[in-house]
Amino acid sequence: MRSDSRLHEYARFSGIAVEISATMGLPVAGGYFADSYFDTHPWLLLLGIVLGLAGIIVYLYKLGIQSQQKPQPGKKKS
């Protein structure tokens, strides 16, 4: 049983890492390619960085709120 809970924790933290990477990576990549297309270097890349950081802050805030909620008896934690 101990290895199952450890594996569950690894999967949970791996999922968090992927979500954070995507939250930052997609706006930055979009800003980079939009800068190349519109020839507006580096403004859209900087906008992508700001949007990515804002997305990560919101995600971590929601994750913190979710982790502080106590599970109600009879309900599964989602």
N, CA, C and O atoms as CSV, one atom per row, in Angstrom:
chain,resi,resn,atom,element,x,y,z
A,1,MET,N,N,0.806,-1.203,0.000
A,1,MET,CA,C,0.000,0.000,0.000
A,1,MET,C,C,0.851,1.270,0.000
A,1,MET,O,O,0.486,2.267,-0.623
A,2,ARG,N,N,1.953,1.230,0.682
A,2,ARG,CA,C,2.794,2.417,0.759
A,2,ARG,C,C,3.298,2.828,-0.615
A,2,ARG,O,O,3.337,4.017,-0.931
A,3,SER,N,N,3.682,1.862,-1.430
A,3,SER,CA,C,4.183,2.203,-2.761
A,3,SER,C,C,3.071,2.759,-3.645
A,3,SER,O,O,3.332,3.585,-4.520
A,4,ASP,N,N,1.818,2.311,-3.424
A,4,ASP,CA,C,0.697,2.858,-4.189
A,4,ASP,C,C,0.482,4.330,-3.856
A,4,ASP,O,O,0.249,5.139,-4.754
A,5,SER,N,N,0.556,4.681,-2.584
A,5,SER,CA,C,0.361,6.085,-2.215
A,5,SER,C,C,1.523,6.942,-2.717
A,5,SER,O,O,1.332,8.092,-3.111
A,6,ARG,N,N,2.718,6.374,-2.699
A,6,ARG,CA,C,3.877,7.107,-3.211
A,6,ARG,C,C,3.739,7.325,-4.722
A,6,ARG,O,O,4.034,8.409,-5.226
A,7,LEU,N,N,3.294,6.302,-5.431
A,7,LEU,CA,C,3.085,6.420,-6.871
A,7,LEU,C,C,1.997,7.447,-7.171
A,7,LEU,O,O,2.097,8.210,-8.132
A,8,HIS,N,N,0.966,7.458,-6.344
A,8,HIS,CA,C,-0.111,8.434,-6.507
A,8,HIS,C,C,0.431,9.857,-6.328
A,8,HIS,O,O,0.060,10.758,-7.081
A,9,GLU,N,N,1.292,10.061,-5.353
A,9,GLU,CA,C,1.891,11.379,-5.136
A,9,GLU,C,C,2.791,11.782,-6.303
A,9,GLU,O,O,2.771,12.938,-6.725
A,10,TYR,N,N,3.574,10.849,-6.824
A,10,TYR,CA,C,4.415,11.151,-7.989
A,10,TYR,C,C,3.556,11.573,-9.175
A,10,TYR,O,O,3.877,12.536,-9.873
A,11,ALA,N,N,2.472,10.855,-9.397
A,11,ALA,CA,C,1.584,11.190,-10.512
A,11,ALA,C,C,0.955,12.563,-10.309
A,11,ALA,O,O,0.829,13.339,-11.256
A,12,ARG,N,N,0.566,12.859,-9.082
A,12,ARG,CA,C,-0.054,14.150,-8.783
A,12,ARG,C,C,0.924,15.294,-9.053
A,12,ARG,O,O,0.573,16.279,-9.702
A,13,PHE,N,N,2.144,15.157,-8.554
A,13,PHE,CA,C,3.126,16.228,-8.738
A,13,PHE,C,C,3.607,16.316,-10.183
A,13,PHE,O,O,3.948,17.401,-10.655
A,14,SER,N,N,3.639,15.203,-10.882
A,14,SER,CA,C,3.984,15.241,-12.307
A,14,SER,C,C,2.915,15.991,-13.086
A,14,SER,O,O,3.228,16.758,-13.996
A,15,GLY,N,N,1.663,15.773,-12.731
A,15,GLY,CA,C,0.569,16.493,-13.373
A,15,GLY,C,C,0.652,17.987,-13.123
A,15,GLY,O,O,0.409,18.788,-14.025
A,16,ILE,N,N,0.996,18.361,-11.897
A,16,ILE,CA,C,1.152,19.780,-11.567
A,16,ILE,C,C,2.284,20.390,-12.389
A,16,ILE,O,O,2.157,21.506,-12.892
A,17,ALA,N,N,3.387,19.662,-12.525
A,17,ALA,CA,C,4.529,20.165,-13.301
A,17,ALA,C,C,4.160,20.368,-14.767
A,17,ALA,O,O,4.558,21.359,-15.378
A,18,VAL,N,N,3.404,19.434,-15.327
A,18,VAL,CA,C,2.984,19.556,-16.730
A,18,VAL,C,C,2.051,20.751,-16.898
A,18,VAL,O,O,2.176,21.506,-17.862
A,19,GLU,N,N,1.115,20.928,-15.962
A,19,GLU,CA,C,0.180,22.052,-16.067
A,19,GLU,C,C,0.905,23.392,-15.954
A,19,GLU,O,O,0.589,24.327,-16.689
A,20,ILE,N,N,1.860,23.494,-15.053
A,20,ILE,CA,C,2.607,24.745,-14.903
A,20,ILE,C,C,3.446,25.011,-16.154
A,20,ILE,O,O,3.520,26.145,-16.627
A,21,SER,N,N,4.072,23.969,-16.681
A,21,SER,CA,C,4.881,24.136,-17.897
A,21,SER,C,C,4.028,24.591,-19.069
A,21,SER,O,O,4.428,25.477,-19.824
A,22,ALA,N,N,2.857,23.990,-19.224
A,22,ALA,CA,C,1.970,24.369,-20.323
A,22,ALA,C,C,1.418,25.775,-20.121
A,22,ALA,O,O,1.287,26.538,-21.078
A,23,THR,N,N,1.095,26.119,-18.872
A,23,THR,CA,C,0.553,27.444,-18.583
A,23,THR,C,C,1.558,28.539,-18.920
A,23,THR,O,O,1.169,29.627,-19.345
A,24,MET,N,N,2.830,28.265,-18.736
A,24,MET,CA,C,3.855,29.252,-19.069
A,24,MET,C,C,4.298,29.121,-20.520
A,24,MET,O,O,4.509,30.125,-21.201
A,25,GLY,N,N,4.438,27.893,-20.992
A,25,GLY,CA,C,5.016,27.658,-22.313
A,25,GLY,C,C,4.141,28.095,-23.470
A,25,GLY,O,O,4.643,28.660,-24.442
A,26,LEU,N,N,2.851,27.847,-23.386
A,26,LEU,CA,C,1.970,28.175,-24.513
A,26,LEU,C,C,1.876,29.678,-24.781
A,26,LEU,O,O,2.021,30.086,-25.934
A,27,PRO,N,N,1.642,30.522,-23.770
A,27,PRO,CA,C,1.619,31.963,-24.072
A,27,PRO,C,C,2.969,32.510,-24.543
A,27,PRO,O,O,3.017,33.395,-25.397
A,28,VAL,N,N,4.062,31.986,-23.988
A,28,VAL,CA,C,5.384,32.456,-24.413
A,28,VAL,C,C,5.644,32.051,-25.861
A,28,VAL,O,O,6.118,32.860,-26.658
A,29,ALA,N,N,5.337,30.805,-26.202
A,29,ALA,CA,C,5.524,30.352,-27.584
A,29,ALA,C,C,4.613,31.126,-28.532
A,29,ALA,O,O,5.028,31.509,-29.626
A,30,GLY,N,N,3.375,31.353,-28.108
A,30,GLY,CA,C,2.457,32.137,-28.932
A,30,GLY,C,C,2.961,33.552,-29.148
A,30,GLY,O,O,2.876,34.080,-30.257
A,31,GLY,N,N,3.487,34.173,-28.093
A,31,GLY,CA,C,4.050,35.517,-28.216
A,31,GLY,C,C,5.263,35.552,-29.120
A,31,GLY,O,O,5.444,36.494,-29.892
A,32,TYR,N,N,6.095,34.528,-29.028
A,32,TYR,CA,C,7.294,34.458,-29.871
A,32,TYR,C,C,6.914,34.357,-31.347
A,32,TYR,O,O,7.445,35.087,-32.184
A,33,PHE,N,N,5.991,33.447,-31.658
A,33,PHE,CA,C,5.600,33.272,-33.056
A,33,PHE,C,C,4.789,34.459,-33.570
A,33,PHE,O,O,4.891,34.812,-34.745
A,34,ALA,N,N,3.987,35.076,-32.707
A,34,ALA,CA,C,3.249,36.268,-33.122
A,34,ALA,C,C,4.210,37.428,-33.385
A,34,ALA,O,O,4.002,38.212,-34.311
A,35,ASP,N,N,5.256,37.535,-32.574
A,35,ASP,CA,C,6.279,38.559,-32.825
A,35,ASP,C,C,6.945,38.352,-34.176
A,35,ASP,O,O,7.187,39.311,-34.908
A,36,SER,N,N,7.240,37.110,-34.503
A,36,SER,CA,C,7.862,36.819,-35.799
A,36,SER,C,C,6.916,37.166,-36.943
A,36,SER,O,O,7.338,37.709,-37.964
A,37,TYR,N,N,5.642,36.850,-36.767
A,37,TYR,CA,C,4.661,37.078,-37.832
A,37,TYR,C,C,4.386,38.571,-38.024
A,37,TYR,O,O,4.369,39.056,-39.155
A,38,PHE,N,N,4.171,39.296,-36.933
A,38,PHE,CA,C,3.817,40.713,-37.015
A,38,PHE,C,C,5.028,41.644,-36.952
A,38,PHE,O,O,4.877,42.859,-37.077
A,39,ASP,N,N,6.221,41.089,-36.760
A,39,ASP,CA,C,7.464,41.857,-36.665
A,39,ASP,C,C,7.365,42.938,-35.582
A,39,ASP,O,O,7.624,44.116,-35.828
A,40,THR,N,N,6.984,42.505,-34.388
A,40,THR,CA,C,6.823,43.424,-33.255
A,40,THR,C,C,7.758,43.060,-32.110
A,40,THR,O,O,7.414,43.259,-30.945
A,41,HIS,N,N,8.919,42.538,-32.421
A,41,HIS,CA,C,9.847,42.049,-31.388
A,41,HIS,C,C,10.093,43.102,-30.337
A,41,HIS,O,O,10.233,44.260,-30.730
A,42,PRO,N,N,10.160,42.852,-29.115
A,42,PRO,CA,C,9.842,41.688,-28.289
A,42,PRO,C,C,8.506,41.825,-27.573
A,42,PRO,O,O,8.270,41.125,-26.589
A,43,TRP,N,N,7.618,42.714,-28.042
A,43,TRP,CA,C,6.447,43.097,-27.256
A,43,TRP,C,C,5.460,41.963,-27.027
A,43,TRP,O,O,4.963,41.802,-25.912
A,44,LEU,N,N,5.168,41.189,-28.035
A,44,LEU,CA,C,4.205,40.104,-27.837
A,44,LEU,C,C,4.811,38.960,-27.028
A,44,LEU,O,O,4.095,38.255,-26.318
A,45,LEU,N,N,6.111,38.777,-27.132
A,45,LEU,CA,C,6.787,37.794,-26.282
A,45,LEU,C,C,6.684,38.216,-24.818
A,45,LEU,O,O,6.399,37.391,-23.949
A,46,LEU,N,N,6.913,39.489,-24.548
A,46,LEU,CA,C,6.785,39.986,-23.176
A,46,LEU,C,C,5.350,39.861,-22.674
A,46,LEU,O,O,5.122,39.537,-21.509
A,47,LEU,N,N,4.390,40.118,-23.549
A,47,LEU,CA,C,2.988,39.934,-23.177
A,47,LEU,C,C,2.710,38.469,-22.856
A,47,LEU,O,O,1.995,38.168,-21.900
A,48,GLY,N,N,3.266,37.566,-23.642
A,48,GLY,CA,C,3.108,36.136,-23.370
A,48,GLY,C,C,3.714,35.738,-22.039
A,48,GLY,O,O,3.148,34.915,-21.319
A,49,ILE,N,N,4.866,36.315,-21.701
A,49,ILE,CA,C,5.496,36.027,-20.409
A,49,ILE,C,C,4.613,36.507,-19.262
A,49,ILE,O,O,4.423,35.794,-18.276
A,50,VAL,N,N,4.077,37.710,-19.394
A,50,VAL,CA,C,3.208,38.256,-18.346
A,50,VAL,C,C,1.948,37.407,-18.205
A,50,VAL,O,O,1.531,37.096,-17.090
A,51,LEU,N,N,1.339,37.033,-19.332
A,51,LEU,CA,C,0.136,36.196,-19.268
A,51,LEU,C,C,0.438,34.827,-18.671
A,51,LEU,O,O,-0.359,34.297,-17.897
A,52,GLY,N,N,1.577,34.257,-19.024
A,52,GLY,CA,C,1.962,32.965,-18.465
A,52,GLY,C,C,2.172,33.038,-16.965
A,52,GLY,O,O,1.714,32.165,-16.228
A,53,LEU,N,N,2.864,34.077,-16.508
A,53,LEU,CA,C,3.078,34.239,-15.070
A,53,LEU,C,C,1.762,34.459,-14.331
A,53,LEU,O,O,1.560,33.922,-13.243
A,54,ALA,N,N,0.871,35.248,-14.922
A,54,ALA,CA,C,-0.437,35.463,-14.303
A,54,ALA,C,C,-1.215,34.151,-14.227
A,54,ALA,O,O,-1.875,33.870,-13.226
A,55,GLY,N,N,-1.134,33.360,-15.279
A,55,GLY,CA,C,-1.813,32.064,-15.268
A,55,GLY,C,C,-1.264,31.131,-14.208
A,55,GLY,O,O,-2.021,30.405,-13.564
A,56,ILE,N,N,0.052,31.144,-14.021
A,56,ILE,CA,C,0.669,30.299,-12.994
A,56,ILE,C,C,0.253,30.762,-11.598
A,56,ILE,O,O,-0.021,29.937,-10.727
A,57,ILE,N,N,0.205,32.065,-11.383
A,57,ILE,CA,C,-0.206,32.586,-10.078
A,57,ILE,C,C,-1.638,32.175,-9.771
A,57,ILE,O,O,-1.932,31.743,-8.656
A,58,VAL,N,N,-2.531,32.304,-10.744
A,58,VAL,CA,C,-3.928,31.901,-10.549
A,58,VAL,C,C,-4.016,30.403,-10.277
A,58,VAL,O,O,-4.753,29.975,-9.389
A,59,TYR,N,N,-3.266,29.604,-11.040
A,59,TYR,CA,C,-3.284,28.152,-10.853
A,59,TYR,C,C,-2.788,27.768,-9.459
A,59,TYR,O,O,-3.405,26.940,-8.788
A,60,LEU,N,N,-1.681,28.364,-9.021
A,60,LEU,CA,C,-1.147,28.043,-7.698
A,60,LEU,C,C,-2.082,28.514,-6.589
A,60,LEU,O,O,-2.195,27.852,-5.558
A,61,TYR,N,N,-2.747,29.638,-6.783
A,61,TYR,CA,C,-3.721,30.113,-5.803
A,61,TYR,C,C,-4.872,29.122,-5.672
A,61,TYR,O,O,-5.264,28.760,-4.562
A,62,LYS,N,N,-5.412,28.684,-6.809
A,62,LYS,CA,C,-6.506,27.710,-6.777
A,62,LYS,C,C,-6.056,26.394,-6.168
A,62,LYS,O,O,-6.812,25.760,-5.432
A,63,LEU,N,N,-4.844,25.982,-6.464
A,63,LEU,CA,C,-4.303,24.748,-5.901
A,63,LEU,C,C,-4.157,24.866,-4.385
A,63,LEU,O,O,-4.438,23.914,-3.657
A,64,GLY,N,N,-3.721,26.022,-3.913
A,64,GLY,CA,C,-3.599,26.248,-2.474
A,64,GLY,C,C,-4.938,26.242,-1.775
A,64,GLY,O,O,-5.075,25.660,-0.699
A,65,ILE,N,N,-5.934,26.885,-2.374
A,65,ILE,CA,C,-7.283,26.886,-1.803
A,65,ILE,C,C,-7.826,25.464,-1.755
A,65,ILE,O,O,-8.417,25.052,-0.756
A,66,GLN,N,N,-7.627,24.721,-2.827
A,66,GLN,CA,C,-8.126,23.352,-2.909
A,66,GLN,C,C,-7.455,22.456,-1.866
A,66,GLN,O,O,-8.110,21.586,-1.293
A,67,SER,N,N,-6.182,22.654,-1.617
A,67,SER,CA,C,-5.476,21.801,-0.664
A,67,SER,C,C,-5.847,22.128,0.778
A,67,SER,O,O,-5.666,21.288,1.660
A,68,GLN,N,N,-6.360,23.329,1.039
A,68,GLN,CA,C,-6.748,23.704,2.395
A,68,GLN,C,C,-8.160,23.272,2.752
A,68,GLN,O,O,-8.517,23.237,3.929
A,69,GLN,N,N,-8.966,22.943,1.753
A,69,GLN,CA,C,-10.333,22.523,2.024
A,69,GLN,C,C,-10.325,21.149,2.663
A,69,GLN,O,O,-9.637,20.238,2.204
A,70,LYS,N,N,-11.094,21.015,3.723
A,70,LYS,CA,C,-11.181,19.729,4.403
A,70,LYS,C,C,-12.236,18.883,3.707
A,70,LYS,O,O,-13.321,19.375,3.398
A,71,PRO,N,N,-11.926,17.610,3.455
A,71,PRO,CA,C,-12.927,16.755,2.808
A,71,PRO,C,C,-14.113,16.519,3.737
A,71,PRO,O,O,-13.948,16.304,4.938
A,72,GLN,N,N,-15.302,16.563,3.163
A,72,GLN,CA,C,-16.512,16.316,3.934
A,72,GLN,C,C,-16.715,14.818,4.088
A,72,GLN,O,O,-16.412,14.053,3.173
A,73,PRO,N,N,-17.226,14.395,5.235
A,73,PRO,CA,C,-17.457,12.954,5.422
A,73,PRO,C,C,-18.446,12.423,4.393
A,73,PRO,O,O,-19.479,13.040,4.132
A,74,GLY,N,N,-18.121,11.285,3.819
A,74,GLY,CA,C,-18.999,10.653,2.845
A,74,GLY,C,C,-18.769,11.107,1.419
A,74,GLY,O,O,-19.366,10.550,0.498
A,75,LYS,N,N,-17.930,12.093,1.211
A,75,LYS,CA,C,-17.642,12.572,-0.143
A,75,LYS,C,C,-16.216,12.236,-0.499
A,75,LYS,O,O,-15.315,12.298,0.338
A,76,LYS,N,N,-16.023,11.875,-1.765
A,76,LYS,CA,C,-14.670,11.614,-2.244
A,76,LYS,C,C,-14.004,12.925,-2.605
A,76,LYS,O,O,-14.651,13.866,-3.064
A,77,LYS,N,N,-12.699,12.972,-2.391
A,77,LYS,CA,C,-11.929,14.154,-2.768
A,77,LYS,C,C,-11.718,14.142,-4.268
A,77,LYS,O,O,-11.259,13.143,-4.823
A,78,SER,N,N,-12.051,15.252,-4.939
A,78,SER,CA,C,-11.890,15.294,-6.400
A,78,SER,C,C,-10.666,16.046,-6.797
A,78,SER,O,O,-10.382,16.177,-7.988
